[in-house]
Amino acid sequence: MPPSSDPPRRFPETSWGLVGRAGEPLTPEGRQALATLCELYWYPVYAFVRRRGAPADEAQDLTQGFFARFLERNDIAMADQDRGRFRSWLIACVKHYVANERERARAQKRGGDGALRGFDAERAERRYQAEPVRAHAAGHLLTPEALYERRFALDLLERTLTALQDHYAQAGQARLFAALKGRLSGEEEERPHKEVAAALGMSVEAVKTATSRLYDRYERILREEVARTVARVEDVDEELRALLLSLQGNPSEGRNLHGRDPE
């Protein structure tokens, strides 16, 4: 996933569908699928390695080396959706790779075709330095595994919010979205309905209706994004619960998985 300052990319199809295509690297579709997976997961992996105690330069080497091995050896062809979530399988592979590499003197960066597309070491480290040490102000420490899960969840929320913003922009309602988005992000104070109505030339009832539609569309897009990362549609609710658990302790982030304040 590119750093948060860049426009997030959406999954073009289900995550496991991408994995299947990535396991066929000799085809153009396979190469593109593998590149897309690397771009989506490189930062959560980098954050995991850093949180395990690796210095920035070593984490850069390990992250690039790990994904380079996927490109070189096609290890991703061994992924099996019957074993559960793709990101769980991926992080198990990362742990195994890091353990093996640390038995050697130091991982060497790969170059040429094996380089990880979209990886920017400086931006990765700046982004990592902004990560919280704890789940919330008075909470438990974020373990490497918890940070990896949290990063995956937050990146998914970024894609959801970007898709929602695009929808309103295409419908000519960019101003409406800008006025109401605080109700979703939790990053800014919600403007009273009366204030929004006056600013947009709408009635208070129309703003309330628009707010309800915003929540509904957000939840619909969120479920679509989650559906792209699981093997079956029936797994969406369970995955949402898992993602919410990874953000537990942060009310604003948790609200993003509901579209409304958590109960």
Backbone hydrogen bonds in HBPLUS format (Angstrom, degrees):
<---DONOR---> <-ACCEPTOR-->    atom                        ^
c    i                          cat <-CA-CA->   ^        H-A-AA   ^      H-
h    n   atom  resd res      DA  || num        DHA   H-A  angle D-A-AA Bond
n    s   type  num  typ     dist DA aas  dist angle  dist       angle   num
A0006-ASP N   A0003-PRO O   2.92 MM   3  5.78 165.9  1.94 128.2 132.8     1
A0017-GLY N   A0014-THR O   2.94 MM   3  4.87 118.5  2.33  92.6 109.3     2
A0018-LEU N   A0014-THR O   2.88 MM   4  6.28 150.6  1.97 152.8 160.8     3
A0015-SER N   A0228-ARG O   2.01 MM 213  5.50 143.1  1.12 157.8 174.4     4
A0019-VAL N   A0015-SER O   2.94 MM   4  6.28 153.0  2.01 145.2 153.2     5
A0020-GLY N   A0016-TRP O   2.97 MM   4  6.20 156.2  2.03 143.8 149.1     6
A0021-ARG N   A0017-GLY O   3.14 MM   4  6.45 158.2  2.19 146.6 151.7     7
A0022-ALA N   A0018-LEU O   2.75 MM   4  5.96 156.4  1.81 153.6 161.4     8
A0023-GLY N   A0019-VAL O   3.05 MM   4  6.27 130.3  2.31 142.0 153.3     9
A0023-GLY N   A0020-GLY O   3.31 MM   3  5.31 139.1  2.49  93.7 104.5    10
A0024-GLU N   A0021-ARG O   2.93 MM   3  5.51 158.2  1.98 119.5 122.4    11
A0027-THR N   A0024-GLU O   3.22 MM   3  6.14 172.2  2.23 128.2 130.2    12
A0031-ARG N   A0027-THR O   2.99 MM   4  6.29 159.2  2.03 157.1 161.9    13
A0032-GLN N   A0028-PRO O   3.02 MM   4  6.21 159.5  2.07 146.7 152.3    14
A0033-ALA N   A0029-GLU O   2.90 MM   4  6.06 156.7  1.95 145.9 152.7    15
A0034-LEU N   A0030-GLY O   2.98 MM   4  6.15 160.0  2.02 148.3 153.2    16
A0035-ALA N   A0031-ARG O   3.00 MM   4  6.18 158.4  2.04 145.0 151.1    17
A0036-THR N   A0032-GLN O   2.89 MM   4  6.10 153.5  1.96 147.6 155.0    18
A0037-LEU N   A0033-ALA O   2.99 MM   4  6.25 160.3  2.03 150.2 154.7    19
A0038-CYS N   A0034-LEU O   3.02 MM   4  6.25 160.4  2.06 148.8 154.2    20
A0039-GLU N   A0035-ALA O   2.98 MM   4  6.22 157.5  2.03 147.1 153.1    21
A0040-LEU N   A0036-THR O   2.98 MM   4  6.20 149.2  2.08 148.0 156.3    22
A0041-TYR N   A0037-LEU O   3.04 MM   4  6.15 146.2  2.16 149.3 157.2    23
A0042-TRP N   A0038-CYS O   2.96 MM   4  5.60 134.4  2.17 150.3 155.7    24
A0045-VAL N   A0041-TYR O   3.19 MM   4  6.32 159.6  2.23 155.5 161.3    25
A0046-TYR N   A0042-TRP O   2.93 MM   4  6.13 158.8  1.98 148.1 154.4    26
A0047-ALA N   A0043-TYR O   2.84 MM   4  6.05 168.1  1.85 165.5 167.1    27
A0048-PHE N   A0044-PRO O   3.03 MM   4  6.16 150.8  2.12 138.3 146.2    28
A0049-VAL N   A0045-VAL O   3.00 MM   4  6.30 163.4  2.02 156.2 159.2    29
A0050-ARG N   A0046-TYR O   2.94 MM   4  6.18 163.4  1.97 154.7 159.5    30
A0051-ARG N   A0047-ALA O   2.92 MM   4  6.03 161.0  1.96 147.4 152.7    31
A0052-ARG N   A0048-PHE O   3.11 MM   4  6.32 131.0  2.36 139.7 152.2    32
A0052-ARG N   A0049-VAL O   3.24 MM   3  5.16 134.6  2.46  92.9 105.2    33
A0054-ALA N   A0049-VAL O   3.44 MM   5  6.11 160.4  2.48 152.2 147.7    34
A0053-GLY N   A0050-ARG O   2.90 MM   3  5.37 157.9  1.95 114.8 119.6    35
A0059-ALA N   A0055-PRO O   2.84 MM   4  6.03 160.6  1.87 160.6 167.1    36
A0060-GLN N   A0056-ALA O   2.93 MM   4  6.14 150.4  2.02 148.2 156.0    37
A0061-ASP N   A0057-ASP O   3.13 MM   4  6.38 158.9  2.17 141.5 146.5    38
A0062-LEU N   A0058-GLU O   2.85 MM   4  6.10 166.4  1.87 155.4 159.0    39
A0063-THR N   A0059-ALA O   2.88 MM   4  5.93 162.1  1.92 146.2 151.4    40
A0064-GLN N   A0060-GLN O   3.04 MM   4  6.14 172.0  2.05 151.3 153.9    41
A0065-GLY N   A0061-ASP O   2.78 MM   4  5.81 155.9  1.83 146.5 154.9    42
A0066-PHE N   A0062-LEU O   2.83 MM   4  5.88 154.3  1.89 144.3 150.8    43
A0067-PHE N   A0063-THR O   3.20 MM   4  6.46 173.1  2.21 153.6 153.9    44
A0068-ALA N   A0064-GLN O   2.83 MM   4  5.90 148.3  1.93 145.0 155.3    45
A0069-ARG N   A0065-GLY O   3.02 MM   4  6.19 147.0  2.13 143.3 150.2    46
A0070-PHE N   A0067-PHE O   3.11 MM   3  5.06 120.5  2.48  92.7 107.3    47
A0071-LEU N   A0067-PHE O   3.13 MM   4  6.52 152.4  2.21 145.4 152.3    48
A0072-GLU N   A0068-ALA O   2.81 MM   4  6.06 153.5  1.88 149.9 158.2    49
A0073-ARG N   A0069-ARG O   2.72 MM   4  5.54 168.9  1.73 149.9 153.9    50
A0074-ASN N   A0070-PHE O   2.95 MM   4  4.85 133.1  2.17 122.1 130.2    51
A0077-ALA N   A0074-ASN O   3.14 MM   3  5.85 164.7  2.17 117.6 122.0    52
A0078-MET N   A0075-ASP O   2.96 MM   3  5.82 168.5  1.97 125.4 129.2    53
A0079-ALA N   A0076-ILE O   3.04 MM   3  5.45 166.1  2.06 113.9 118.4    54
A0083-ARG N   A0080-ASP O   2.98 MM   3  5.72 165.5  2.00 121.2 126.0    55
A0084-GLY N   A0081-GLN O   3.28 MM   3  5.59 167.7  2.29 111.3 113.2    56
A0089-TRP N   A0085-ARG O   3.20 MM   4  6.54 156.6  2.25 147.7 153.7    57
A0090-LEU N   A0086-PHE O   2.81 MM   4  6.06 157.0  1.86 153.3 160.8    58
A0091-ILE N   A0087-ARG O   3.01 MM   4  6.12 161.4  2.05 141.7 145.3    59
A0092-ALA N   A0088-SER O   3.21 MM   4  6.37 148.7  2.31 140.2 148.1    60
A0093-CYS N   A0089-TRP O   3.15 MM   4  6.46 149.6  2.24 144.1 152.1    61
A0093-CYS N   A0090-LEU O   3.05 MM   3  5.12 118.5  2.45  96.0 111.0    62
A0094-VAL N   A0090-LEU O   2.95 MM   4  6.32 149.4  2.04 146.6 155.9    63
A0095-LYS N   A0091-ILE O   3.01 MM   4  6.22 162.0  2.04 147.8 150.9    64
A0096-HIS N   A0092-ALA O   3.15 MM   4  6.38 160.1  2.19 144.2 149.2    65
A0097-TYR N   A0093-CYS O   2.90 MM   4  6.11 159.0  1.95 149.8 155.9    66
A0098-VAL N   A0094-VAL O   2.84 MM   4  6.06 169.5  1.85 161.4 163.3    67
A0099-ALA N   A0095-LYS O   3.01 MM   4  6.13 163.2  2.04 148.0 152.7    68
A0100-ASN N   A0096-HIS O   3.10 MM   4  6.31 158.4  2.15 145.8 151.3    69
A0101-GLU N   A0097-TYR O   2.87 MM   4  6.11 162.0  1.90 155.1 160.5    70
A0102-ARG N   A0098-VAL O   2.96 MM   4  6.06 151.6  2.04 149.7 156.3    71
A0103-GLU N   A0100-ASN O   3.15 MM   3  5.36 149.2  2.24 101.7 111.1    72
A0104-ARG N   A0101-GLU O   3.01 MM   3  5.35 151.9  2.10 105.4 114.3    73
A0114-GLY N   A0111-GLY O   3.12 MM   3  5.51 141.5  2.27 139.4 134.2    74
A0115-ALA N   A0112-GLY O   3.21 MM   3  5.79 170.5  2.22 118.0 120.9    75
A0119-PHE N   A0116-LEU O   3.32 MM   3  5.77 163.3  2.35 130.0 130.3    76
A0124-ALA N   A0120-ASP O   2.85 MM   4  5.97 154.2  1.92 155.3 164.0    77
A0125-GLU N   A0121-ALA O   3.03 MM   4  6.24 157.2  2.08 148.4 153.1    78
A0126-ARG N   A0122-GLU O   3.01 MM   4  6.28 159.2  2.06 148.2 154.2    79
A0127-ARG N   A0123-ARG O   2.89 MM   4  6.01 157.2  1.94 146.3 152.7    80
A0128-TYR N   A0124-ALA O   2.90 MM   4  6.14 150.5  1.99 142.6 151.3    81
A0129-GLN N   A0125-GLU O   2.93 MM   4  6.13 156.8  1.98 150.6 155.9    82
A0130-ALA N   A0127-ARG O   3.20 MM   3  5.36 142.1  2.35  99.3 109.8    83
A0131-GLU N   A0128-TYR O   2.91 MM   3  5.23 160.5  1.95 112.1 118.7    84
A0142-LEU N   A0133-VAL O   2.83 MM   9  5.78 174.1  1.83 148.3 147.1    85
A0135-ALA N   A0140-HIS O   2.97 MM   5  5.93 158.9  2.02 168.8 172.4    86
A0139-GLY N   A0136-HIS O   2.97 MM   3  4.96 169.5  1.99 115.0 117.8    87
A0147-LEU N   A0143-THR O   2.87 MM   4  6.09 158.8  1.91 158.2 163.7    88
A0148-TYR N   A0144-PRO O   2.98 MM   4  6.16 155.2  2.05 145.5 152.2    89
A0149-GLU N   A0145-GLU O   3.05 MM   4  6.33 161.0  2.09 149.2 153.2    90
A0150-ARG N   A0146-ALA O   2.85 MM   4  6.00 159.3  1.89 146.7 153.4    91
A0151-ARG N   A0147-LEU O   2.85 MM   4  5.97 160.0  1.89 150.1 154.9    92
A0152-PHE N   A0148-TYR O   3.11 MM   4  6.33 156.3  2.17 144.3 150.4    93
A0153-ALA N   A0149-GLU O   3.01 MM   4  6.28 161.7  2.05 150.4 155.1    94
A0154-LEU N   A0150-ARG O   2.88 MM   4  6.14 164.4  1.91 155.3 159.3    95
A0155-ASP N   A0151-ARG O   2.92 MM   4  6.03 158.4  1.97 148.5 154.3    96
A0156-LEU N   A0152-PHE O   3.05 MM   4  6.26 151.1  2.14 144.3 152.1    97
A0157-LEU N   A0153-ALA O   2.99 MM   4  6.33 151.7  2.07 146.5 154.4    98
A0158-GLU N   A0154-LEU O   2.93 MM   4  6.22 149.1  2.02 145.7 154.1    99
A0159-ARG N   A0155-ASP O   3.07 MM   4  6.38 155.1  2.13 145.3 151.1   100
A0160-THR N   A0156-LEU O   3.00 MM   4  6.28 152.6  2.08 145.1 153.1   101
A0161-LEU N   A0157-LEU O   2.92 MM   4  6.15 166.3  1.94 154.4 156.7   102
A0162-THR N   A0158-GLU O   2.96 MM   4  6.09 157.3  2.01 147.2 153.8   103
A0163-ALA N   A0159-ARG O   2.94 MM   4  6.10 157.2  1.99 145.3 151.4   104
A0164-LEU N   A0160-THR O   2.98 MM   4  6.23 154.4  2.04 148.1 155.4   105
A0165-GLN N   A0161-LEU O   2.92 MM   4  6.13 159.1  1.96 147.0 152.6   106
A0166-ASP N   A0162-THR O   2.92 MM   4  6.14 156.6  1.97 148.1 154.5   107
A0167-HIS N   A0163-ALA O   3.04 MM   4  6.28 150.8  2.13 142.1 149.5   108
A0168-TYR N   A0164-LEU O   3.14 MM   4  6.51 160.7  2.18 153.3 156.6   109
A0169-ALA N   A0165-GLN O   2.95 MM   4  6.15 154.5  2.01 148.8 156.7   110
A0170-GLN N   A0166-ASP O   2.92 MM   4  6.09 161.2  1.96 151.8 156.1   111
A0171-ALA N   A0167-HIS O   3.09 MM   4  6.28 135.8  2.29 138.2 150.2   112
A0173-GLN N   A0168-TYR O   2.72 MM   5  4.91 160.9  1.75 163.7 156.9   113
A0172-GLY N   A0169-ALA O   3.06 MM   3  5.13 160.3  2.10 106.0 110.5   114
A0177-PHE N   A0173-GLN O   3.06 MM   4  6.39 162.0  2.09 155.1 159.8   115
A0178-ALA N   A0174-ALA O   2.94 MM   4  6.18 162.0  1.98 149.8 154.8   116
A0179-ALA N   A0175-ARG O   3.01 MM   4  6.19 146.7  2.13 142.8 151.2   117
A0180-LEU N   A0176-LEU O   3.08 MM   4  6.28 138.4  2.26 144.4 155.2   118
A0180-LEU N   A0177-PHE O   3.12 MM   3  5.19 129.5  2.39  97.7 110.9   119
A0181-LYS N   A0177-PHE O   2.81 MM   4  5.59 139.1  1.98 159.1 165.4   120
A0183-ARG N   A0180-LEU O   2.98 MM   3  5.91 161.5  2.02 130.0 134.2   121
A0184-LEU N   A0181-LYS O   2.86 MM   3  5.36 156.3  1.91 115.8 123.5   122
A0185-SER N   A0181-LYS O   3.05 MM   4  6.33 165.9  2.07 162.2 165.6   123
A0186-GLY N   A0182-GLY O   3.38 MM   4  5.77 162.1  2.42 131.1 135.6   124
A0195-GLU N   A0192-PRO O   3.05 MM   3  5.29 119.0  2.44 102.1 116.4   125
A0196-VAL N   A0192-PRO O   3.06 MM   4  6.40 162.5  2.09 158.6 163.4   126
A0197-ALA N   A0193-HIS O   2.85 MM   4  6.01 161.6  1.88 151.6 157.2   127
A0198-ALA N   A0194-LYS O   3.07 MM   4  6.26 158.1  2.12 144.9 149.9   128
A0199-ALA N   A0195-GLU O   3.04 MM   4  6.23 157.2  2.09 146.7 153.0   129
A0200-LEU N   A0196-VAL O   2.97 MM   4  6.13 149.6  2.06 152.0 159.4   130
A0201-GLY N   A0197-ALA O   2.88 MM   4  5.68 117.6  2.27 141.1 154.8   131
A0202-MET N   A0197-ALA O   2.88 MM   5  4.59 157.3  1.93 136.7 140.7   132
A0207-VAL N   A0203-SER O   3.06 MM   4  6.41 151.1  2.15 147.6 155.3   133
A0208-LYS N   A0204-VAL O   2.96 MM   4  6.27 156.1  2.02 149.3 156.0   134
A0209-THR N   A0205-GLU O   2.94 MM   4  6.20 155.5  2.00 145.9 152.5   135
A0210-ALA N   A0206-ALA O   2.87 MM   4  6.08 156.6  1.92 143.9 150.8   136
A0211-THR N   A0207-VAL O   2.82 MM   4  6.04 148.9  1.92 147.0 155.6   137
A0212-SER N   A0208-LYS O   3.03 MM   4  6.30 157.9  2.08 146.5 151.6   138
A0213-ARG N   A0209-THR O   2.99 MM   4  6.29 156.6  2.05 149.1 155.6   139
A0214-LEU N   A0210-ALA O   2.88 MM   4  6.09 145.5  2.00 141.1 151.0   140
A0215-TYR N   A0211-THR O   3.02 MM   4  6.36 160.9  2.06 153.5 156.6   141
A0216-ASP N   A0212-SER O   3.02 MM   4  6.27 164.9  2.04 148.6 152.8   142
A0217-ARG N   A0213-ARG O   2.87 MM   4  6.03 166.0  1.89 151.4 154.8   143
A0218-TYR N   A0214-LEU O   2.91 MM   4  6.02 159.0  1.95 149.2 155.8   144
A0219-GLU N   A0215-TYR O   2.92 MM   4  6.16 165.0  1.95 154.9 158.4   145
A0220-ARG N   A0216-ASP O   2.98 MM   4  6.21 150.0  2.07 143.2 151.9   146
A0221-ILE N   A0217-ARG O   2.89 MM   4  6.14 163.9  1.92 155.1 158.2   147
A0222-LEU N   A0218-TYR O   2.81 MM   4  5.99 160.6  1.85 153.1 159.5   148
A0223-ARG N   A0219-GLU O   3.01 MM   4  6.15 160.4  2.05 143.6 148.1   149
A0224-GLU N   A0220-ARG O   3.05 MM   4  6.30 148.5  2.16 140.5 149.6   150
A0225-GLU N   A0221-ILE O   2.86 MM   4  6.17 154.8  1.92 152.4 158.9   151
A0226-VAL N   A0222-LEU O   2.93 MM   4  6.22 160.9  1.96 152.6 157.7   152
A0227-ALA N   A0223-ARG O   2.83 MM   4  5.95 154.0  1.90 143.1 150.8   153
A0228-ARG N   A0224-GLU O   3.17 MM   4  6.43 133.4  2.40 137.8 148.5   154
A0228-ARG N   A0225-GLU O   3.17 MM   3  5.27 134.5  2.38  96.1 108.2   155
A0229-THR N   A0226-VAL O   2.90 MM   3  5.34 156.9  1.96 112.9 120.6   156
A0235-ASP N   A0232-ARG O   2.99 MM   3  5.46 159.8  2.03 112.0 118.6   157
A0236-VAL N   A0233-VAL O   3.13 MM   3  5.63 171.9  2.14 120.4 122.2   158
A0239-GLU N   A0235-ASP O   2.95 MM   4  6.13 156.5  2.01 153.8 161.0   159
A0240-LEU N   A0236-VAL O   2.88 MM   4  6.14 154.5  1.94 153.5 160.7   160
A0241-ARG N   A0237-ASP O   3.05 MM   4  6.34 153.4  2.12 145.5 152.2   161
A0242-ALA N   A0238-GLU O   3.01 MM   4  6.32 151.0  2.09 143.1 151.3   162
A0243-LEU N   A0239-GLU O   2.86 MM   4  6.12 156.2  1.92 151.8 158.2   163
A0244-LEU N   A0240-LEU O   2.89 MM   4  6.07 158.4  1.94 147.3 153.4   164
A0245-LEU N   A0241-ARG O   2.96 MM   4  6.14 152.3  2.04 142.6 150.1   165
A0246-SER N   A0242-ALA O   3.10 MM   4  6.39 144.5  2.23 139.7 148.7   166
A0246-SER N   A0243-LEU O   3.11 MM   3  5.09 120.1  2.49  92.4 107.1   167
A0247-LEU N   A0244-LEU O   3.05 MM   3  5.19 142.3  2.20 100.4 111.5   168
A0248-GLN N   A0245-LEU O   3.17 MM   3  4.92 164.3  2.19 102.3 105.9   169
A0250-ASN N   A0247-LEU O   3.19 MM   3  6.10 155.8  2.25 148.7 150.0   170
A0254-GLY N   A0250-ASN O   2.91 MM   4  6.05 162.6  1.94 160.7 166.6   171
A0255-ARG N   A0251-PRO O   2.88 MM   4  6.02 149.0  1.98 144.8 152.9   172
A0256-ASN N   A0253-GLU O   3.15 MM   3  5.28 127.1  2.45  96.8 109.9   173
A0257-LEU N   A0254-GLY O   3.10 MM   3  5.54 149.0  2.20 108.8 117.3   174
A0258-HIS N   A0255-ARG O   2.88 MM   3  5.20 156.3  1.94 111.8 119.9   175
A0259-GLY N   A0255-ARG O   2.81 MM   4  5.87 153.3  1.88 162.5 171.7   176
